[in-house]
Amino acid sequence: MPQAAVQTCSERKFGLGMMKSLSKITRVAAALPFTIPAIWLAARAASRFPAAPQASSSQSPSPPLSEAQTKIMVNSNLVVLPVTVKDGAGRLVPDLQRSEFRIFEDDVEQNIDVFTAEAFPLSMVVLIDNDLKSRDATQVEGSLDAIVGGMSNSDEAFICRFDQYFHEGKGFTNDQDKLLTELKRTHLDSEPSVAPQGSPSNEPTINGHSVTGGPSIARATLALKGQSTKALDDAVFSAAQLLKDRGRNRRRIIFLISDGQNGGKKVNTNSYDNTVKELLSHGISVFGVGVGSAIFDRRFERLSKYAHDTGGDVYYAAKRESMEELYSRVTEEARNEYTLAYMPRNTDRAKEYHSVEVRVKREGLSILTRGGYYSGPVSR
């Protein structure tokens, strides 16, 4: 193209571009008097009425499921057995292999379909005796924050108290700061507390609570001469209701801190047998810490029975320092049990209750696991 033509073309393009740019600048300038006040007004409104912060959950994201956890979650027909194995000195034995275990259901040997020694996250109701002697209550109060020290980031806890009534806390959370605050603020009464507030009614109740969904109902204060008024069985049953719907990929436990006293049939709506059925039906284990002056006369039969029959464990502590140490031991033991799961074969599926026995080939070891399970609904 001749140089003159190129120059003419460039001048033409440049001139057109300049005209478009000038036109754009003019429009922007014309809009500024309206835009600047609008921006200023929006900023002022934002400062006066800040946007509501997005709701944040106290639950941290769940870690991805392992292969064993996935199998357990997907196949609801698997019978899942948390198994603790200890040596003669009471230490956990962590090096057993699948081939060293045998499982029998109703005396029929079963194939082990899932085996893992991995740590499962805990879902636990921390159930604290609210009717201890004054000195014992003071020691337990001062020890409670040590519970958080034994938890991992994936564990969750629900803090509850009981006396002749069951007192729920603030719900499940794995926010350790919130749990620590709640535990530090937990005040234990040296005498039974009043009933949950509510209007008197003739509605049927369980442990002072309406079974029809109405308001809580106050029962008359119980004064049984020479007998405990604590509803330990009802408290454990209520704790099981809070735990039963937590995921199968979690270890579900009741962390029971008590002197072991229980008021019997005149205080409890639920019997021991009925409560154990509820626990076994939902794979919930009880881990007890026996506290207080009762340590010297061993009034812990109820704690021991719940632990033994549900595959948990029980420890005893007379002093605050011992309590704090045992809290961590309980959570460590519960989280790091072996997990064995199997599909029942060659047993009568019409039966409601099935006995279970776990054996290990290595000698000199003790095994803690539940002695059976209920495959059908629990009869009341």
BELNORRA-V607573 format. One record per residue. N is the residue number from 0. RES is the residue in three letters. PSI is psi as a letter, one per 40 degrees, with the letter a starting at -180 (NA if undefined). NEAR is the number of other ideal C-beta (glycine too) atoms within 10 Angstrom. Layout:
[[N;RES;PSI;NEAR] [N;RES;PSI;NEAR]]
This chain:
[[0;MET;h;8] [1;PRO;i;7] [2;GLN;d;7] [3;ALA;d;8] [4;ALA;d;9] [5;VAL;d;10] [6;GLN;d;11] [7;THR;d;12] [8;CYS;d;11] [9;SER;d;10] [10;GLU;d;10] [11;ARG;d;10] [12;LYS;d;10] [13;PHE;d;10] [14;GLY;d;10] [15;LEU;d;10] [16;GLY;d;10] [17;MET;d;10] [18;MET;d;10] [19;LYS;d;10] [20;SER;d;10] [21;LEU;d;10] [22;SER;d;10] [23;LYS;d;10] [24;ILE;d;10] [25;THR;d;10] [26;ARG;d;9] [27;VAL;d;10] [28;ALA;d;9] [29;ALA;d;10] [30;ALA;e;11] [31;LEU;d;9] [32;PRO;d;8] [33;PHE;d;8] [34;THR;d;11] [35;ILE;d;10] [36;PRO;d;10] [37;ALA;d;10] [38;ILE;d;9] [39;TRP;d;10] [40;LEU;d;10] [41;ALA;d;10] [42;ALA;d;10] [43;ARG;d;10] [44;ALA;d;10] [45;ALA;d;10] [46;SER;d;8] [47;ARG;d;7] [48;PHE;g;8] [49;PRO;i;8] [50;ALA;i;6] [51;ALA;h;6] [52;PRO;i;6] [53;GLN;h;5] [54;ALA;h;5] [55;SER;h;7] [56;SER;i;9] [57;SER;e;14] [58;GLN;h;12] [59;SER;i;13] [60;PRO;h;7] [61;SER;i;13] [62;PRO;i;11] [63;PRO;i;7] [64;LEU;i;14] [65;SER;i;13] [66;GLU;d;10] [67;ALA;d;19] [68;GLN;d;21] [69;THR;d;13] [70;LYS;d;17] [71;ILE;d;22] [72;MET;d;13] [73;VAL;d;10] [74;ASN;g;14] [75;SER;e;8] [76;ASN;e;9] [77;LEU;h;18] [78;VAL;h;20] [79;VAL;h;20] [80;LEU;h;22] [81;PRO;h;25] [82;VAL;h;20] [83;THR;h;19] [84;VAL;h;23] [85;LYS;i;15] [86;ASP;a;12] [87;GLY;d;8] [88;ALA;e;5] [89;GLY;e;10] [90;ARG;i;9] [91;LEU;i;14] [92;VAL;h;17] [93;PRO;e;9] [94;ASP;f;8] [95;LEU;i;17] [96;GLN;i;10] [97;ARG;d;12] [98;SER;e;9] [99;GLU;e;15] [100;PHE;i;20] [101;ARG;i;14] [102;ILE;h;22] [103;PHE;h;14] [104;GLU;h;19] [105;ASP;f;16] [106;ASP;e;8] [107;VAL;h;13] [108;GLU;i;14] [109;GLN;i;20] [110;ASN;h;8] [111;ILE;h;16] [112;ASP;d;17] [113;VAL;h;20] [114;PHE;h;18] [115;THR;i;17] [116;ALA;e;16] [117;GLU;i;12] [118;ALA;h;16] [119;PHE;i;25] [120;PRO;i;20] [121;LEU;h;23] [122;SER;h;22] [123;MET;i;30] [124;VAL;h;28] [125;VAL;h;23] [126;LEU;h;26] [127;ILE;h;27] [128;ASP;h;25] [129;ASN;e;26] [130;ASP;g;25] [131;LEU;i;27] [132;LYS;i;13] [133;SER;d;10] [134;ARG;d;11] [135;ASP;d;20] [136;ALA;d;22] [137;THR;d;14] [138;GLN;d;20] [139;VAL;d;24] [140;GLU;d;17] [141;GLY;e;13] [142;SER;e;23] [143;LEU;d;24] [144;ASP;e;17] [145;ALA;e;18] [146;ILE;d;26] [147;VAL;d;21] [148;GLY;d;12] [149;GLY;e;21] [150;MET;i;21] [151;SER;i;13] [152;ASN;d;10] [153;SER;e;17] [154;ASP;i;22] [155;GLU;i;21] [156;ALA;i;27] [157;PHE;h;23] [158;ILE;h;25] [159;CYS;i;22] [160;ARG;i;22] [161;PHE;i;26] [162;ASP;b;24] [163;GLN;e;25] [164;TYR;i;24] [165;PHE;h;24] [166;HIS;h;16] [167;GLU;i;16] [168;GLY;a;19] [169;LYS;e;13] [170;GLY;i;12] [171;PHE;h;17] [172;THR;i;19] [173;ASN;e;21] [174;ASP;h;17] [175;GLN;d;17] [176;ASP;d;10] [177;LYS;d;16] [178;LEU;d;25] [179;LEU;d;17] [180;THR;d;14] [181;GLU;d;20] [182;LEU;d;20] [183;LYS;d;12] [184;ARG;e;9] [185;THR;h;18] [186;HIS;h;8] [187;LEU;h;21] [188;ASP;i;14] [189;SER;e;13] [190;GLU;i;11] [191;PRO;h;20] [192;SER;i;16] [193;VAL;i;11] [194;ALA;i;17] [195;PRO;i;17] [196;GLN;i;9] [197;GLY;i;16] [198;SER;h;10] [199;PRO;i;10] [200;SER;i;14] [201;ASN;e;6] [202;GLU;i;15] [203;PRO;i;10] [204;THR;i;18] [205;ILE;h;16] [206;ASN;f;23] [207;GLY;e;18] [208;HIS;i;22] [209;SER;h;15] [210;VAL;e;11] [211;THR;e;8] [212;GLY;e;7] [213;GLY;a;13] [214;PRO;i;14] [215;SER;i;17] [216;ILE;h;22] [217;ALA;h;17] [218;ARG;i;17] [219;ALA;i;7] [220;THR;h;11] [221;LEU;h;15] [222;ALA;g;8] [223;LEU;h;11] [224;LYS;h;4] [225;GLY;e;4] [226;GLN;i;14] [227;SER;i;20] [228;THR;e;19] [229;LYS;h;28] [230;ALA;g;29] [231;LEU;d;29] [232;ASP;d;25] [233;ASP;d;25] [234;ALA;d;31] [235;VAL;d;30] [236;PHE;d;24] [237;SER;d;25] [238;ALA;d;28] [239;ALA;d;24] [240;GLN;d;13] [241;LEU;d;22] [242;LEU;d;21] [243;LYS;d;14] [244;ASP;e;9] [245;ARG;i;21] [246;GLY;i;14] [247;ARG;e;17] [248;ASN;e;20] [249;ARG;i;19] [250;ARG;h;23] [251;ARG;h;24] [252;ILE;i;29] [253;ILE;h;26] [254;PHE;g;27] [255;LEU;h;28] [256;ILE;h;27] [257;SER;i;27] [258;ASP;e;24] [259;GLY;e;26] [260;GLN;i;18] [261;ASN;i;23] [262;GLY;e;21] [263;GLY;a;16] [264;LYS;d;10] [265;LYS;e;10] [266;VAL;d;21] [267;ASN;h;23] [268;THR;d;18] [269;ASN;h;22] [270;SER;i;14] [271;TYR;d;19] [272;ASP;d;10] [273;ASN;d;15] [274;THR;d;25] [275;VAL;d;25] [276;LYS;d;22] [277;GLU;d;21] [278;LEU;d;28] [279;LEU;d;23] [280;SER;d;18] [281;HIS;e;18] [282;GLY;f;22] [283;ILE;h;27] [284;SER;i;27] [285;VAL;h;29] [286;PHE;h;26] [287;GLY;i;26] [288;VAL;h;26] [289;GLY;h;26] [290;VAL;i;30] [291;GLY;a;24] [292;SER;e;13] [293;ALA;e;20] [294;ILE;d;18] [295;PHE;d;9] [296;ASP;e;7] [297;ARG;f;11] [298;ARG;f;17] [299;PHE;f;22] [300;GLU;d;10] [301;ARG;d;21] [302;LEU;d;28] [303;SER;d;18] [304;LYS;d;16] [305;TYR;d;25] [306;ALA;d;22] [307;HIS;d;15] [308;ASP;e;19] [309;THR;e;26] [310;GLY;e;27] [311;GLY;a;29] [312;ASP;i;23] [313;VAL;i;20] [314;TYR;i;21] [315;TYR;h;20] [316;ALA;h;21] [317;ALA;e;16] [318;LYS;i;12] [319;ARG;d;18] [320;GLU;d;12] [321;SER;d;17] [322;MET;d;24] [323;GLU;d;18] [324;GLU;d;15] [325;LEU;d;23] [326;TYR;d;26] [327;SER;d;15] [328;ARG;d;16] [329;VAL;d;24] [330;THR;d;24] [331;GLU;d;13] [332;GLU;d;20] [333;ALA;d;24] [334;ARG;d;21] [335;ASN;f;16] [336;GLU;i;23] [337;TYR;i;23] [338;THR;h;20] [339;LEU;h;24] [340;ALA;i;22] [341;TYR;i;20] [342;MET;h;12] [343;PRO;h;19] [344;ARG;h;11] [345;ASN;f;9] [346;THR;i;16] [347;ASP;h;9] [348;ARG;e;8] [349;ALA;e;7] [350;LYS;i;12] [351;GLU;d;13] [352;TYR;h;13] [353;HIS;h;18] [354;SER;i;14] [355;VAL;h;21] [356;GLU;h;15] [357;VAL;h;20] [358;ARG;i;12] [359;VAL;i;17] [360;LYS;d;11] [361;ARG;h;13] [362;GLU;i;5] [363;GLY;e;8] [364;LEU;i;15] [365;SER;i;12] [366;ILE;h;16] [367;LEU;h;19] [368;THR;i;20] [369;ARG;i;23] [370;GLY;e;13] [371;GLY;a;17] [372;TYR;i;21] [373;TYR;h;18] [374;SER;e;16] [375;GLY;a;11] [376;PRO;i;9] [377;VAL;h;15] [378;SER;i;8] [379;ARG;NA;7]]
